């Protein structure tokens, strides 16, 4: 096991100590558990060093407009939007 030091803001330290007292664990144990949790959530799986790719697009529930119509609306300038709302005059 490795020994290390960390610096905590006063309010974080006070809150952590309250959790330690309530759970009857040491501050070191609280830190170990917290680090282990963060690593389990954010660390990539071993051997999963693949190139990142953005997620595939998905239909977000637009109703009444086709994909082409959505694209057309999204590409309109603010002046075109203003004219459309006024009835094209």
PDB file of N, CA, C and O in Angstrom:
ATOM      1  N   UNK A   1       0.846  -1.171   0.000  1.00  0.00           N
ATOM      2  CA  UNK A   1       0.000   0.000   0.000  1.00  0.00           C
ATOM      3  C   UNK A   1       0.896   1.240   0.000  1.00  0.00           C
ATOM      4  O   UNK A   1       1.945   1.254   0.644  1.00  0.00           O
ATOM      5  N   UNK A   2       0.485   2.256  -0.710  1.00  0.00           N
ATOM      6  CA  UNK A   2       1.240   3.506  -0.825  1.00  0.00           C
ATOM      7  C   UNK A   2       0.640   4.531   0.124  1.00  0.00           C
ATOM      8  O   UNK A   2      -0.581   4.631   0.249  1.00  0.00           O
ATOM      9  N   UNK A   3       1.487   5.280   0.782  1.00  0.00           N
ATOM     10  CA  UNK A   3       1.029   6.409   1.596  1.00  0.00           C
ATOM     11  C   UNK A   3       1.101   7.663   0.752  1.00  0.00           C
ATOM     12  O   UNK A   3       2.042   7.852  -0.018  1.00  0.00           O
ATOM     13  N   UNK A   4       0.104   8.519   0.900  1.00  0.00           N
ATOM     14  CA  UNK A   4       0.100   9.774   0.166  1.00  0.00           C
ATOM     15  C   UNK A   4      -0.577  10.848   1.016  1.00  0.00           C
ATOM     16  O   UNK A   4      -1.205  10.546   2.030  1.00  0.00           O
ATOM     17  N   UNK A   5      -0.445  12.074   0.601  1.00  0.00           N
ATOM     18  CA  UNK A   5      -1.100  13.190   1.281  1.00  0.00           C
ATOM     19  C   UNK A   5      -2.012  13.889   0.292  1.00  0.00           C
ATOM     20  O   UNK A   5      -1.725  13.945  -0.904  1.00  0.00           O
ATOM     21  N   UNK A   6      -3.109  14.417   0.797  1.00  0.00           N
ATOM     22  CA  UNK A   6      -4.001  15.208  -0.032  1.00  0.00           C
ATOM     23  C   UNK A   6      -4.330  16.498   0.692  1.00  0.00           C
ATOM     24  O   UNK A   6      -4.234  16.575   1.917  1.00  0.00           O
ATOM     25  N   UNK A   7      -4.712  17.496  -0.055  1.00  0.00           N
ATOM     26  CA  UNK A   7      -5.142  18.759   0.525  1.00  0.00           C
ATOM     27  C   UNK A   7      -6.621  18.931   0.228  1.00  0.00           C
ATOM     28  O   UNK A   7      -7.062  18.757  -0.908  1.00  0.00           O
ATOM     29  N   UNK A   8      -7.381  19.271   1.255  1.00  0.00           N
ATOM     30  CA  UNK A   8      -8.817  19.453   1.121  1.00  0.00           C
ATOM     31  C   UNK A   8      -9.207  20.834   1.627  1.00  0.00           C
ATOM     32  O   UNK A   8      -8.639  21.317   2.607  1.00  0.00           O
ATOM     33  N   UNK A   9     -10.162  21.471   0.975  1.00  0.00           N
ATOM     34  CA  UNK A   9     -10.703  22.711   1.530  1.00  0.00           C
ATOM     35  C   UNK A   9     -11.324  22.417   2.907  1.00  0.00           C
ATOM     36  O   UNK A   9     -11.779  21.301   3.157  1.00  0.00           O
ATOM     37  N   UNK A  10     -11.340  23.393   3.771  1.00  0.00           N
ATOM     38  CA  UNK A  10     -11.836  23.201   5.134  1.00  0.00           C
ATOM     39  C   UNK A  10     -13.255  22.642   5.163  1.00  0.00           C
ATOM     40  O   UNK A  10     -13.542  21.736   5.947  1.00  0.00           O
ATOM     41  N   UNK A  11     -14.143  23.162   4.327  1.00  0.00           N
ATOM     42  CA  UNK A  11     -15.529  22.694   4.352  1.00  0.00           C
ATOM     43  C   UNK A  11     -15.645  21.249   3.877  1.00  0.00           C
ATOM     44  O   UNK A  11     -16.462  20.492   4.401  1.00  0.00           O
ATOM     45  N   UNK A  12     -14.841  20.858   2.896  1.00  0.00           N
ATOM     46  CA  UNK A  12     -14.866  19.468   2.413  1.00  0.00           C
ATOM     47  C   UNK A  12     -14.350  18.532   3.499  1.00  0.00           C
ATOM     48  O   UNK A  12     -14.910  17.457   3.715  1.00  0.00           O
ATOM     49  N   UNK A  13     -13.289  18.938   4.177  1.00  0.00           N
ATOM     50  CA  UNK A  13     -12.734  18.125   5.261  1.00  0.00           C
ATOM     51  C   UNK A  13     -13.766  17.939   6.372  1.00  0.00           C
ATOM     52  O   UNK A  13     -13.941  16.833   6.883  1.00  0.00           O
ATOM     53  N   UNK A  14     -14.449  19.027   6.746  1.00  0.00           N
ATOM     54  CA  UNK A  14     -15.445  18.947   7.818  1.00  0.00           C
ATOM     55  C   UNK A  14     -16.589  18.016   7.430  1.00  0.00           C
ATOM     56  O   UNK A  14     -17.038  17.211   8.246  1.00  0.00           O
ATOM     57  N   UNK A  15     -17.064  18.122   6.188  1.00  0.00           N
ATOM     58  CA  UNK A  15     -18.136  17.244   5.733  1.00  0.00           C
ATOM     59  C   UNK A  15     -17.672  15.785   5.688  1.00  0.00           C
ATOM     60  O   UNK A  15     -18.420  14.878   6.053  1.00  0.00           O
ATOM     61  N   UNK A  16     -16.440  15.571   5.239  1.00  0.00           N
ATOM     62  CA  UNK A  16     -15.900  14.207   5.166  1.00  0.00           C
ATOM     63  C   UNK A  16     -15.789  13.603   6.565  1.00  0.00           C
ATOM     64  O   UNK A  16     -16.107  12.430   6.762  1.00  0.00           O
ATOM     65  N   UNK A  17     -15.341  14.397   7.531  1.00  0.00           N
ATOM     66  CA  UNK A  17     -15.205  13.890   8.902  1.00  0.00           C
ATOM     67  C   UNK A  17     -16.573  13.503   9.469  1.00  0.00           C
ATOM     68  O   UNK A  17     -16.681  12.521  10.204  1.00  0.00           O
ATOM     69  N   UNK A  18     -17.626  14.273   9.131  1.00  0.00           N
ATOM     70  CA  UNK A  18     -18.967  13.926   9.601  1.00  0.00           C
ATOM     71  C   UNK A  18     -19.417  12.585   9.026  1.00  0.00           C
ATOM     72  O   UNK A  18     -20.033  11.781   9.725  1.00  0.00           O
ATOM     73  N   UNK A  19     -19.107  12.347   7.751  1.00  0.00           N
ATOM     74  CA  UNK A  19     -19.443  11.058   7.129  1.00  0.00           C
ATOM     75  C   UNK A  19     -18.674   9.942   7.818  1.00  0.00           C
ATOM     76  O   UNK A  19     -19.227   8.874   8.079  1.00  0.00           O
ATOM     77  N   UNK A  20     -17.397  10.186   8.115  1.00  0.00           N
ATOM     78  CA  UNK A  20     -16.571   9.170   8.784  1.00  0.00           C
ATOM     79  C   UNK A  20     -17.140   8.804  10.149  1.00  0.00           C
ATOM     80  O   UNK A  20     -17.202   7.627  10.506  1.00  0.00           O
ATOM     81  N   UNK A  21     -17.550   9.800  10.901  1.00  0.00           N
ATOM     82  CA  UNK A  21     -18.123   9.539  12.229  1.00  0.00           C
ATOM     83  C   UNK A  21     -19.429   8.756  12.087  1.00  0.00           C
ATOM     84  O   UNK A  21     -19.661   7.787  12.810  1.00  0.00           O
ATOM     85  N   UNK A  22     -20.272   9.178  11.158  1.00  0.00           N
ATOM     86  CA  UNK A  22     -21.556   8.514  10.975  1.00  0.00           C
ATOM     87  C   UNK A  22     -21.387   7.070  10.512  1.00  0.00           C
ATOM     88  O   UNK A  22     -22.151   6.201  10.932  1.00  0.00           O
ATOM     89  N   UNK A  23     -20.410   6.799   9.664  1.00  0.00           N
ATOM     90  CA  UNK A  23     -20.185   5.455   9.118  1.00  0.00           C
ATOM     91  C   UNK A  23     -19.180   4.640   9.929  1.00  0.00           C
ATOM     92  O   UNK A  23     -18.954   3.460   9.661  1.00  0.00           O
ATOM     93  N   UNK A  24     -18.582   5.292  10.924  1.00  0.00           N
ATOM     94  CA  UNK A  24     -17.562   4.646  11.760  1.00  0.00           C
ATOM     95  C   UNK A  24     -16.411   4.094  10.932  1.00  0.00           C
ATOM     96  O   UNK A  24     -16.001   2.943  11.087  1.00  0.00           O
ATOM     97  N   UNK A  25     -15.896   4.956  10.037  1.00  0.00           N
ATOM     98  CA  UNK A  25     -14.729   4.593   9.224  1.00  0.00           C
ATOM     99  C   UNK A  25     -13.704   5.710   9.320  1.00  0.00           C
ATOM    100  O   UNK A  25     -14.023   6.827   9.728  1.00  0.00           O
ATOM    101  N   UNK A  26     -12.479   5.403   8.943  1.00  0.00           N
ATOM    102  CA  UNK A  26     -11.430   6.413   8.967  1.00  0.00           C
ATOM    103  C   UNK A  26     -11.512   7.290   7.720  1.00  0.00           C
ATOM    104  O   UNK A  26     -12.145   6.934   6.727  1.00  0.00           O
ATOM    105  N   UNK A  27     -10.860   8.435   7.798  1.00  0.00           N
ATOM    106  CA  UNK A  27     -10.803   9.323   6.637  1.00  0.00           C
ATOM    107  C   UNK A  27     -10.071   8.631   5.483  1.00  0.00           C
ATOM    108  O   UNK A  27     -10.432   8.809   4.320  1.00  0.00           O
ATOM    109  N   UNK A  28      -9.044   7.844   5.807  1.00  0.00           N
ATOM    110  CA  UNK A  28      -8.325   7.102   4.770  1.00  0.00           C
ATOM    111  C   UNK A  28      -9.254   6.116   4.062  1.00  0.00           C
ATOM    112  O   UNK A  28      -9.203   5.978   2.840  1.00  0.00           O
ATOM    113  N   UNK A  29     -10.099   5.435   4.830  1.00  0.00           N
ATOM    114  CA  UNK A  29     -11.031   4.477   4.230  1.00  0.00           C
ATOM    115  C   UNK A  29     -12.047   5.202   3.354  1.00  0.00           C
ATOM    116  O   UNK A  29     -12.380   4.721   2.271  1.00  0.00           O
ATOM    117  N   UNK A  30     -12.540   6.341   3.803  1.00  0.00           N
ATOM    118  CA  UNK A  30     -13.471   7.126   3.000  1.00  0.00           C
ATOM    119  C   UNK A  30     -12.814   7.546   1.686  1.00  0.00           C
ATOM    120  O   UNK A  30     -13.436   7.466   0.626  1.00  0.00           O
ATOM    121  N   UNK A  31     -11.571   7.989   1.752  1.00  0.00           N
ATOM    122  CA  UNK A  31     -10.849   8.395   0.544  1.00  0.00           C
ATOM    123  C   UNK A  31     -10.639   7.206  -0.388  1.00  0.00           C
ATOM    124  O   UNK A  31     -10.836   7.337  -1.596  1.00  0.00           O
ATOM    125  N   UNK A  32     -10.245   6.049   0.144  1.00  0.00           N
ATOM    126  CA  UNK A  32     -10.059   4.851  -0.682  1.00  0.00           C
ATOM    127  C   UNK A  32     -11.358   4.469  -1.389  1.00  0.00           C
ATOM    128  O   UNK A  32     -11.365   4.193  -2.589  1.00  0.00           O
ATOM    129  N   UNK A  33     -12.458   4.457  -0.632  1.00  0.00           N
ATOM    130  CA  UNK A  33     -13.748   4.093  -1.224  1.00  0.00           C
ATOM    131  C   UNK A  33     -14.162   5.090  -2.307  1.00  0.00           C
ATOM    132  O   UNK A  33     -14.678   4.704  -3.356  1.00  0.00           O
ATOM    133  N   UNK A  34     -13.932   6.363  -2.041  1.00  0.00           N
ATOM    134  CA  UNK A  34     -14.285   7.378  -3.031  1.00  0.00           C
ATOM    135  C   UNK A  34     -13.475   7.239  -4.302  1.00  0.00           C
ATOM    136  O   UNK A  34     -14.015   7.333  -5.404  1.00  0.00           O
ATOM    137  N   UNK A  35     -12.179   7.016  -4.152  1.00  0.00           N
ATOM    138  CA  UNK A  35     -11.308   6.851  -5.325  1.00  0.00           C
ATOM    139  C   UNK A  35     -11.676   5.585  -6.088  1.00  0.00           C
ATOM    140  O   UNK A  35     -11.728   5.593  -7.318  1.00  0.00           O
ATOM    141  N   UNK A  36     -11.930   4.501  -5.368  1.00  0.00           N
ATOM    142  CA  UNK A  36     -12.327   3.257  -6.032  1.00  0.00           C
ATOM    143  C   UNK A  36     -13.628   3.435  -6.804  1.00  0.00           C
ATOM    144  O   UNK A  36     -13.777   2.905  -7.905  1.00  0.00           O
ATOM    145  N   UNK A  37     -14.570   4.180  -6.227  1.00  0.00           N
ATOM    146  CA  UNK A  37     -15.841   4.415  -6.919  1.00  0.00           C
ATOM    147  C   UNK A  37     -15.612   5.220  -8.196  1.00  0.00           C
ATOM    148  O   UNK A  37     -16.116   4.850  -9.256  1.00  0.00           O
ATOM    149  N   UNK A  38     -14.867   6.306  -8.107  1.00  0.00           N
ATOM    150  CA  UNK A  38     -14.601   7.139  -9.278  1.00  0.00           C
ATOM    151  C   UNK A  38     -13.889   6.324 -10.355  1.00  0.00           C
ATOM    152  O   UNK A  38     -14.218   6.446 -11.535  1.00  0.00           O
ATOM    153  N   UNK A  39     -12.935   5.508  -9.976  1.00  0.00           N
ATOM    154  CA  UNK A  39     -12.232   4.677 -10.956  1.00  0.00           C
ATOM    155  C   UNK A  39     -13.163   3.664 -11.609  1.00  0.00           C
ATOM    156  O   UNK A  39     -13.022   3.372 -12.797  1.00  0.00           O
ATOM    157  N   UNK A  40     -14.111   3.124 -10.849  1.00  0.00           N
ATOM    158  CA  UNK A  40     -15.037   2.151 -11.431  1.00  0.00           C
ATOM    159  C   UNK A  40     -15.992   2.815 -12.411  1.00  0.00           C
ATOM    160  O   UNK A  40     -16.454   2.173 -13.355  1.00  0.00           O
ATOM    161  N   UNK A  41     -16.292   4.087 -12.202  1.00  0.00           N
ATOM    162  CA  UNK A  41     -17.228   4.791 -13.067  1.00  0.00           C
ATOM    163  C   UNK A  41     -16.535   5.364 -14.301  1.00  0.00           C
ATOM    164  O   UNK A  41     -17.076   5.287 -15.404  1.00  0.00           O
ATOM    165  N   UNK A  42     -15.346   5.938 -14.126  1.00  0.00           N
ATOM    166  CA  UNK A  42     -14.705   6.670 -15.209  1.00  0.00           C
ATOM    167  C   UNK A  42     -13.539   5.963 -15.886  1.00  0.00           C
ATOM    168  O   UNK A  42     -13.190   6.318 -17.012  1.00  0.00           O
ATOM    169  N   UNK A  43     -12.939   4.997 -15.254  1.00  0.00           N
ATOM    170  CA  UNK A  43     -11.769   4.355 -15.849  1.00  0.00           C
ATOM    171  C   UNK A  43     -12.198   3.426 -16.977  1.00  0.00           C
ATOM    172  O   UNK A  43     -13.174   2.689 -16.837  1.00  0.00           O
ATOM    173  N   UNK A  44     -11.473   3.458 -18.098  1.00  0.00           N
ATOM    174  CA  UNK A  44     -11.808   2.531 -19.182  1.00  0.00           C
ATOM    175  C   UNK A  44     -11.454   1.102 -18.791  1.00  0.00           C
ATOM    176  O   UNK A  44     -10.572   0.861 -17.967  1.00  0.00           O
ATOM    177  N   UNK A  45     -12.154   0.178 -19.394  1.00  0.00           N
ATOM    178  CA  UNK A  45     -11.866  -1.228 -19.173  1.00  0.00           C
ATOM    179  C   UNK A  45     -10.474  -1.546 -19.706  1.00  0.00           C
ATOM    180  O   UNK A  45     -10.045  -0.942 -20.689  1.00  0.00           O
ATOM    181  N   UNK A  46      -9.763  -2.475 -19.084  1.00  0.00           N
ATOM    182  CA  UNK A  46      -8.449  -2.856 -19.608  1.00  0.00           C
ATOM    183  C   UNK A  46      -8.573  -3.364 -21.044  1.00  0.00           C
ATOM    184  O   UNK A  46      -9.441  -4.183 -21.345  1.00  0.00           O
ATOM    185  N   UNK A  47      -7.716  -2.883 -21.915  1.00  0.00           N
ATOM    186  CA  UNK A  47      -7.721  -3.305 -23.308  1.00  0.00           C
ATOM    187  C   UNK A  47      -8.762  -2.601 -24.156  1.00  0.00           C
ATOM    188  O   UNK A  47      -8.902  -2.917 -25.337  1.00  0.00           O
ATOM    189  N   UNK A  48      -9.497  -1.654 -23.586  1.00  0.00           N
ATOM    190  CA  UNK A  48     -10.555  -0.977 -24.338  1.00  0.00           C
ATOM    191  C   UNK A  48     -10.091   0.388 -24.832  1.00  0.00           C
ATOM    192  O   UNK A  48     -10.870   1.341 -24.842  1.00  0.00           O
ATOM    193  N   UNK A  49      -8.844   0.487 -25.237  1.00  0.00           N
ATOM    194  CA  UNK A  49      -8.295   1.765 -25.706  1.00  0.00           C
ATOM    195  C   UNK A  49      -8.624   1.941 -27.184  1.00  0.00           C
ATOM    196  O   UNK A  49      -7.744   1.895 -28.043  1.00  0.00           O
ATOM    197  N   UNK A  50      -9.890   2.141 -27.455  1.00  0.00           N
ATOM    198  CA  UNK A  50     -10.332   2.342 -28.826  1.00  0.00           C
ATOM    199  C   UNK A  50     -10.432   3.832 -29.097  1.00  0.00           C
ATOM    200  O   UNK A  50     -10.573   4.642 -28.182  1.00  0.00           O
ATOM    201  N   UNK A  51     -10.356   4.168 -30.353  1.00  0.00           N
ATOM    202  CA  UNK A  51     -10.501   5.554 -30.748  1.00  0.00           C
ATOM    203  C   UNK A  51     -11.924   6.009 -30.433  1.00  0.00           C
ATOM    204  O   UNK A  51     -12.886   5.298 -30.723  1.00  0.00           O
ATOM    205  N   UNK A  52     -12.058   7.209 -29.831  1.00  0.00           N
ATOM    206  CA  UNK A  52     -13.369   7.725 -29.480  1.00  0.00           C
ATOM    207  C   UNK A  52     -14.119   8.120 -30.738  1.00  0.00           C
ATOM    208  O   UNK A  52     -13.555   8.714 -31.656  1.00  0.00           O
ATOM    209  N   UNK A  53     -15.390   7.783 -30.765  1.00  0.00           N
ATOM    210  CA  UNK A  53     -16.271   8.170 -31.859  1.00  0.00           C
ATOM    211  C   UNK A  53     -17.524   8.781 -31.265  1.00  0.00           C
ATOM    212  O   UNK A  53     -18.006   8.325 -30.228  1.00  0.00           O
ATOM    213  N   UNK A  54     -18.054   9.805 -31.907  1.00  0.00           N
ATOM    214  CA  UNK A  54     -19.287  10.390 -31.374  1.00  0.00           C
ATOM    215  C   UNK A  54     -20.433   9.397 -31.467  1.00  0.00           C
ATOM    216  O   UNK A  54     -20.418   8.507 -32.318  1.00  0.00           O
ATOM    217  N   UNK A  55     -21.423   9.542 -30.598  1.00  0.00           N
ATOM    218  CA  UNK A  55     -22.561   8.620 -30.673  1.00  0.00           C
ATOM    219  C   UNK A  55     -23.318   8.795 -31.977  1.00  0.00           C
ATOM    220  O   UNK A  55     -23.306   9.866 -32.583  1.00  0.00           O
ATOM    221  N   UNK A  56     -23.975   7.727 -32.396  1.00  0.00           N
ATOM    222  CA  UNK A  56     -24.749   7.778 -33.630  1.00  0.00           C
ATOM    223  C   UNK A  56     -25.965   8.683 -33.425  1.00  0.00           C
ATOM    224  O   UNK A  56     -26.548   8.695 -32.342  1.00  0.00           O
ATOM    225  N   UNK A  57     -26.350   9.437 -34.452  1.00  0.00           N
ATOM    226  CA  UNK A  57     -27.534  10.279 -34.312  1.00  0.00           C
ATOM    227  C   UNK A  57     -28.776   9.432 -34.079  1.00  0.00           C
ATOM    228  O   UNK A  57     -28.866   8.293 -34.536  1.00  0.00           O
ATOM    229  N   UNK A  58     -29.718  10.003 -33.369  1.00  0.00           N
ATOM    230  CA  UNK A  58     -30.953   9.279 -33.108  1.00  0.00           C
ATOM    231  C   UNK A  58     -32.128  10.217 -33.257  1.00  0.00           C
ATOM    232  O   UNK A  58     -31.978  11.436 -33.168  1.00  0.00           O
ATOM    233  N   UNK A  59     -33.269   9.660 -33.478  1.00  0.00           N
ATOM    234  CA  UNK A  59     -34.492  10.439 -33.614  1.00  0.00           C
ATOM    235  C   UNK A  59     -34.903  10.895 -32.222  1.00  0.00           C
ATOM    236  O   UNK A  59     -35.155  10.065 -31.348  1.00  0.00           O
ATOM    237  N   UNK A  60     -34.973  12.192 -32.010  1.00  0.00           N
ATOM    238  CA  UNK A  60     -35.249  12.717 -30.683  1.00  0.00           C
ATOM    239  C   UNK A  60     -36.721  13.038 -30.457  1.00  0.00           C
ATOM    240  O   UNK A  60     -37.058  13.798 -29.549  1.00  0.00           O
ATOM    241  N   UNK A  61     -37.581  12.477 -31.257  1.00  0.00           N
ATOM    242  CA  UNK A  61     -38.995  12.597 -31.004  1.00  0.00           C
ATOM    243  C   UNK A  61     -39.689  13.742 -31.713  1.00  0.00           C
ATOM    244  O   UNK A  61     -40.792  14.120 -31.318  1.00  0.00           O
ATOM    245  N   UNK A  62     -39.086  14.303 -32.740  1.00  0.00           N
ATOM    246  CA  UNK A  62     -39.754  15.350 -33.500  1.00  0.00           C
ATOM    247  C   UNK A  62     -40.957  14.722 -34.191  1.00  0.00           C
ATOM    248  O   UNK A  62     -40.858  13.649 -34.786  1.00  0.00           O
ATOM    249  N   UNK A  63     -42.065  15.390 -34.107  1.00  0.00           N
ATOM    250  CA  UNK A  63     -43.265  14.860 -34.743  1.00  0.00           C
ATOM    251  C   UNK A  63     -43.803  15.896 -35.708  1.00  0.00           C
ATOM    252  O   UNK A  63     -43.821  17.092 -35.416  1.00  0.00           O
ATOM    253  N   UNK A  64     -44.237  15.425 -36.850  1.00  0.00           N
ATOM    254  CA  UNK A  64     -44.849  16.315 -37.822  1.00  0.00           C
ATOM    255  C   UNK A  64     -43.878  16.853 -38.856  1.00  0.00           C
ATOM    256  O   UNK A  64     -44.319  17.419 -39.856  1.00  0.00           O
ATOM    257  N   UNK A  65     -42.581  16.704 -38.659  1.00  0.00           N
ATOM    258  CA  UNK A  65     -41.599  17.164 -39.634  1.00  0.00           C
ATOM    259  C   UNK A  65     -40.721  15.998 -40.052  1.00  0.00           C
ATOM    260  O   UNK A  65     -40.335  15.173 -39.224  1.00  0.00           O
ATOM    261  N   UNK A  66     -40.410  15.933 -41.328  1.00  0.00           N
ATOM    262  CA  UNK A  66     -39.485  14.906 -41.806  1.00  0.00           C
ATOM    263  C   UNK A  66     -38.067  15.357 -41.478  1.00  0.00           C
ATOM    264  O   UNK A  66     -37.856  16.505 -41.087  1.00  0.00           O
ATOM    265  N   UNK A  67     -37.108  14.474 -41.632  1.00  0.00           N
ATOM    266  CA  UNK A  67     -35.712  14.835 -41.381  1.00  0.00           C
ATOM    267  C   UNK A  67     -35.265  15.957 -42.312  1.00  0.00           C
ATOM    268  O   UNK A  67     -34.506  16.837 -41.903  1.00  0.00           O
ATOM    269  N   UNK A  68     -35.729  15.933 -43.556  1.00  0.00           N
ATOM    270  CA  UNK A  68     -35.379  16.990 -44.515  1.00  0.00           C
ATOM    271  C   UNK A  68     -35.959  18.336 -44.068  1.00  0.00           C
ATOM    272  O   UNK A  68     -35.295  19.367 -44.175  1.00  0.00           O
ATOM    273  N   UNK A  69     -37.195  18.322 -43.571  1.00  0.00           N
ATOM    274  CA  UNK A  69     -37.821  19.562 -43.107  1.00  0.00           C
ATOM    275  C   UNK A  69     -37.122  20.111 -41.861  1.00  0.00           C
ATOM    276  O   UNK A  69     -36.967  21.323 -41.716  1.00  0.00           O
ATOM    277  N   UNK A  70     -36.708  19.227 -40.976  1.00  0.00           N
ATOM    278  CA  UNK A  70     -35.967  19.652 -39.783  1.00  0.00           C
ATOM    279  C   UNK A  70     -34.663  20.303 -40.198  1.00  0.00           C
ATOM    280  O   UNK A  70     -34.297  21.357 -39.677  1.00  0.00           O
ATOM    281  N   UNK A  71     -33.950  19.674 -41.144  1.00  0.00           N
ATOM    282  CA  UNK A  71     -32.687  20.223 -41.625  1.00  0.00           C
ATOM    283  C   UNK A  71     -32.912  21.585 -42.256  1.00  0.00           C
ATOM    284  O   UNK A  71     -32.143  22.517 -42.019  1.00  0.00           O
ATOM    285  N   UNK A  72     -33.956  21.708 -43.054  1.00  0.00           N
ATOM    286  CA  UNK A  72     -34.260  22.984 -43.717  1.00  0.00           C
ATOM    287  C   UNK A  72     -34.525  24.079 -42.674  1.00  0.00           C
ATOM    288  O   UNK A  72     -34.015  25.193 -42.797  1.00  0.00           O
ATOM    289  N   UNK A  73     -35.309  23.763 -41.666  1.00  0.00           N
ATOM    290  CA  UNK A  73     -35.610  24.726 -40.608  1.00  0.00           C
ATOM    291  C   UNK A  73     -34.345  25.123 -39.844  1.00  0.00           C
ATOM    292  O   UNK A  73     -34.158  26.293 -39.511  1.00  0.00           O
ATOM    293  N   UNK A  74     -33.486  24.152 -39.573  1.00  0.00           N
ATOM    294  CA  UNK A  74     -32.271  24.416 -38.805  1.00  0.00           C
ATOM    295  C   UNK A  74     -31.295  25.296 -39.564  1.00  0.00           C
ATOM    296  O   UNK A  74     -30.504  26.008 -38.946  1.00  0.00           O
ATOM    297  N   UNK A  75     -31.332  25.264 -40.887  1.00  0.00           N
ATOM    298  CA  UNK A  75     -30.385  26.017 -41.694  1.00  0.00           C
ATOM    299  C   UNK A  75     -30.899  27.398 -42.088  1.00  0.00           C
ATOM    300  O   UNK A  75     -30.212  28.132 -42.799  1.00  0.00           O
ATOM    301  N   UNK A  76     -32.080  27.756 -41.643  1.00  0.00           N
ATOM    302  CA  UNK A  76     -32.631  29.070 -41.967  1.00  0.00           C
ATOM    303  C   UNK A  76     -31.901  30.160 -41.184  1.00  0.00           C
ATOM    304  O   UNK A  76     -31.526  29.970 -40.027  1.00  0.00           O
ATOM    305  N   UNK A  77     -31.708  31.300 -41.837  1.00  0.00           N
ATOM    306  CA  UNK A  77     -31.121  32.454 -41.149  1.00  0.00           C
ATOM    307  C   UNK A  77     -32.199  33.118 -40.304  1.00  0.00           C
ATOM    308  O   UNK A  77     -33.385  32.835 -40.471  1.00  0.00           O
ATOM    309  N   UNK A  78     -31.791  33.999 -39.401  1.00  0.00           N
ATOM    310  CA  UNK A  78     -32.765  34.684 -38.555  1.00  0.00           C
ATOM    311  C   UNK A  78     -33.699  35.557 -39.394  1.00  0.00           C
ATOM    312  O   UNK A  78     -34.871  35.704 -39.048  1.00  0.00           O
ATOM    313  N   UNK A  79     -33.206  36.134 -40.483  1.00  0.00           N
ATOM    314  CA  UNK A  79     -34.061  36.949 -41.354  1.00  0.00           C
ATOM    315  C   UNK A  79     -35.124  36.081 -42.022  1.00  0.00           C
ATOM    316  O   UNK A  79     -36.281  36.487 -42.130  1.00  0.00           O
ATOM    317  N   UNK A  80     -34.731  34.882 -42.471  1.00  0.00           N
ATOM    318  CA  UNK A  80     -35.692  33.969 -43.092  1.00  0.00           C
ATOM    319  C   UNK A  80     -36.743  33.522 -42.087  1.00  0.00           C
ATOM    320  O   UNK A  80     -37.919  33.401 -42.430  1.00  0.00           O
ATOM    321  N   UNK A  81     -36.334  33.281 -40.870  1.00  0.00           N
ATOM    322  CA  UNK A  81     -37.281  32.876 -39.821  1.00  0.00           C
ATOM    323  C   UNK A  81     -38.270  33.998 -39.580  1.00  0.00           C
ATOM    324  O   UNK A  81     -39.472  33.759 -39.465  1.00  0.00           O
ATOM    325  N   UNK A  82     -37.763  35.233 -39.504  1.00  0.00           N
ATOM    326  CA  UNK A  82     -38.634  36.396 -39.276  1.00  0.00           C
ATOM    327  C   UNK A  82     -39.648  36.556 -40.406  1.00  0.00           C
ATOM    328  O   UNK A  82     -40.823  36.825 -40.156  1.00  0.00           O
ATOM    329  N   UNK A  83     -39.195  36.391 -41.649  1.00  0.00           N
ATOM    330  CA  UNK A  83     -40.108  36.503 -42.787  1.00  0.00           C
ATOM    331  C   UNK A  83     -41.146  35.391 -42.791  1.00  0.00           C
ATOM    332  O   UNK A  83     -42.304  35.629 -43.135  1.00  0.00           O
ATOM    333  N   UNK A  84     -40.749  34.187 -42.416  1.00  0.00           N
ATOM    334  CA  UNK A  84     -41.666  33.049 -42.375  1.00  0.00           C
ATOM    335  C   UNK A  84     -42.759  33.283 -41.349  1.00  0.00           C
ATOM    336  O   UNK A  84     -43.924  32.966 -41.587  1.00  0.00           O
ATOM    337  N   UNK A  85     -42.377  33.842 -40.204  1.00  0.00           N
ATOM    338  CA  UNK A  85     -43.362  34.106 -39.146  1.00  0.00           C
ATOM    339  C   UNK A  85     -44.340  35.197 -39.523  1.00  0.00           C
ATOM    340  O   UNK A  85     -45.473  35.217 -39.042  1.00  0.00           O
ATOM    341  N   UNK A  86     -43.903  36.113 -40.391  1.00  0.00           N
ATOM    342  CA  UNK A  86     -44.778  37.225 -40.801  1.00  0.00           C
ATOM    343  C   UNK A  86     -45.609  36.856 -42.013  1.00  0.00           C
ATOM    344  O   UNK A  86     -46.366  37.687 -42.515  1.00  0.00           O
ATOM    345  N   UNK A  87     -45.487  35.645 -42.489  1.00  0.00           N
ATOM    346  CA  UNK A  87     -46.297  35.207 -43.626  1.00  0.00           C
ATOM    347  C   UNK A  87     -45.629  35.441 -44.959  1.00  0.00           C
ATOM    348  O   UNK A  87     -46.296  35.447 -45.994  1.00  0.00           O
ATOM    349  N   UNK A  88     -44.286  35.639 -44.951  1.00  0.00           N
ATOM    350  CA  UNK A  88     -43.543  35.766 -46.197  1.00  0.00           C
ATOM    351  C   UNK A  88     -43.614  37.126 -46.848  1.00  0.00           C
ATOM    352  O   UNK A  88     -43.224  37.263 -48.007  1.00  0.00           O
ATOM    353  N   UNK A  89     -44.101  38.147 -46.145  1.00  0.00           N
ATOM    354  CA  UNK A  89     -44.184  39.465 -46.775  1.00  0.00           C
ATOM    355  C   UNK A  89     -42.932  40.266 -46.617  1.00  0.00           C
ATOM    356  O   UNK A  89     -42.858  41.397 -47.097  1.00  0.00           O
TER     357      UNK A  89
END
